[in-house]
Amino acid sequence: MPEAQVAPKPQPQSTQASKVKKIEMYAAHLVNEAVAKEKVGRFGDAIVDYLQAAELLLLLAKGTPEYTPWKAFSDRAIACHQRVRILIAKRKLAEEAAEAAPPSPPHAPPQGLPAGQDKV
């Protein structure tokens, strides 16, 4: 006997709103984490966080039928992508500068008394 397929129940509006709010808060958290990592020079980690936040914001925009919230989510995702482009350029410049810098000289012993005279 074939099983009856049960259609998923539509969730109440308040449940959907709370899920959207949680996702939005997590995206904001990721952006804050990315900013903190960017400040300490961890560009690769910041890029990952910005991209994850942008992905969540685009998912929120996709599920939003009204124009105003869609535009807000989309604009925030675009801002994340722009920041990623800037960080990629910064990271590339930092890597090129590190490659172009002359290697540091080998560590020289401290200047002081000759080896035979430093013992008491």
Backbone torsions as a table, in degrees:
resi	resn	phi	psi	omega
1	MET	NA	127.8	-178.9
2	PRO	-69.3	142.6	179.1
3	GLU	-78.7	142.2	177.5
4	ALA	-76.1	131.2	178.2
5	GLN	-86.7	129.4	-178.3
6	VAL	-99.3	124.5	177.3
7	ALA	-72.3	142.1	178.8
8	PRO	-64.7	140.3	-179.8
9	LYS	-72.6	137.7	174.6
10	PRO	-65.8	135.7	-178.0
11	GLN	-77.8	148.2	176.4
12	PRO	-59.5	152.3	-177.3
13	GLN	-58.6	-38.0	-177.9
14	SER	-67.5	-35.1	178.3
15	THR	-67.1	-43.5	178.3
16	GLN	-64.3	-40.6	179.9
17	ALA	-63.6	-39.5	-179.9
18	SER	-69.1	-35.2	176.9
19	LYS	-66.0	-42.1	178.2
20	VAL	-62.1	-42.9	-179.8
21	LYS	-63.8	-40.6	179.0
22	LYS	-64.2	-42.7	179.3
23	ILE	-65.5	-41.2	178.5
24	GLU	-63.1	-41.5	178.2
25	MET	-65.3	-38.5	178.4
26	TYR	-66.3	-39.6	177.1
27	ALA	-62.2	-41.8	177.4
28	ALA	-63.7	-39.3	177.1
29	HIS	-61.5	-43.7	179.1
30	LEU	-62.1	-39.8	178.0
31	VAL	-64.0	-43.4	178.5
32	ASN	-62.5	-40.8	177.0
33	GLU	-63.0	-41.8	179.9
34	ALA	-62.4	-41.9	178.8
35	VAL	-62.5	-43.5	179.5
36	ALA	-63.4	-42.8	179.6
37	LYS	-67.7	-35.0	178.4
38	GLU	-64.7	-39.3	-178.8
39	LYS	-63.9	-31.1	-179.7
40	VAL	-94.8	5.8	174.6
41	GLY	88.4	11.2	178.8
42	ARG	-91.1	70.8	-173.4
43	PHE	-63.3	-39.4	-179.4
44	GLY	-61.5	-45.1	178.7
45	ASP	-67.1	-37.4	178.5
46	ALA	-64.9	-40.0	178.9
47	ILE	-60.4	-44.8	179.9
48	VAL	-60.2	-45.3	-179.2
49	ASP	-65.3	-42.7	177.9
50	TYR	-61.6	-41.0	-179.3
51	LEU	-67.2	-39.1	177.2
52	GLN	-64.6	-41.1	178.4
53	ALA	-64.1	-42.1	179.5
54	ALA	-62.3	-40.7	179.1
55	GLU	-62.6	-44.1	178.5
56	LEU	-64.1	-41.7	-179.9
57	LEU	-65.1	-36.9	177.6
58	LEU	-69.2	-35.9	175.0
59	LEU	-63.6	-40.7	177.2
60	LEU	-63.8	-41.8	179.5
61	ALA	-63.4	-40.9	-179.1
62	LYS	-62.0	-34.8	-177.5
63	GLY	-90.4	6.2	-177.3
64	THR	-104.9	117.3	-178.8
65	PRO	-78.6	-23.2	-177.8
66	GLU	-84.2	146.7	-175.2
67	TYR	-68.7	-45.5	-172.9
68	THR	-61.0	-50.6	177.0
69	PRO	-67.3	-34.2	177.7
70	TRP	-59.3	-45.7	-179.5
71	LYS	-63.6	-41.2	-179.8
72	ALA	-64.0	-46.3	178.4
73	PHE	-63.0	-43.3	-179.2
74	SER	-63.3	-44.1	179.7
75	ASP	-63.6	-38.8	178.2
76	ARG	-67.4	-38.3	177.1
77	ALA	-65.3	-41.0	177.9
78	ILE	-61.9	-41.8	178.3
79	ALA	-61.3	-39.4	177.0
80	CYS	-63.1	-44.4	179.8
81	HIS	-65.0	-38.3	177.4
82	GLN	-64.4	-40.0	178.6
83	ARG	-65.0	-37.1	177.6
84	VAL	-61.9	-43.9	179.0
85	ARG	-59.6	-42.2	179.2
86	ILE	-63.8	-43.8	-179.0
87	LEU	-66.6	-36.2	177.5
88	ILE	-62.5	-43.0	178.5
89	ALA	-64.7	-42.2	178.4
90	LYS	-62.1	-42.9	-179.2
91	ARG	-64.8	-40.4	179.2
92	LYS	-64.4	-42.9	177.8
93	LEU	-62.9	-40.8	179.6
94	ALA	-64.1	-40.6	179.0
95	GLU	-67.1	-40.5	178.9
96	GLU	-65.9	-39.3	178.5
97	ALA	-65.3	-38.4	179.4
98	ALA	-67.2	-37.0	179.0
99	GLU	-71.5	-34.8	-177.0
100	ALA	-78.9	-22.0	-178.8
101	ALA	-66.9	138.3	178.1
102	PRO	-65.8	145.9	179.3
103	PRO	-63.1	144.7	-179.7
104	SER	-69.1	145.0	-179.3
105	PRO	-65.9	153.7	178.3
106	PRO	-60.8	151.2	-177.0
107	HIS	-66.0	118.0	179.5
108	ALA	-89.8	145.6	177.6
109	PRO	-64.6	151.2	-179.3
110	PRO	-62.6	143.5	178.4
111	GLN	-77.8	130.1	-178.9
112	GLY	-170.0	-142.1	179.8
113	LEU	-73.2	148.5	175.0
114	PRO	-58.8	157.6	-173.3
115	ALA	-53.9	-36.2	-178.3
116	GLY	-77.3	-17.2	-174.6
117	GLN	-102.7	-2.2	-176.3
118	ASP	-84.0	-3.9	178.5
119	LYS	-92.2	145.9	-178.6
120	VAL	-91.6	NA	NA
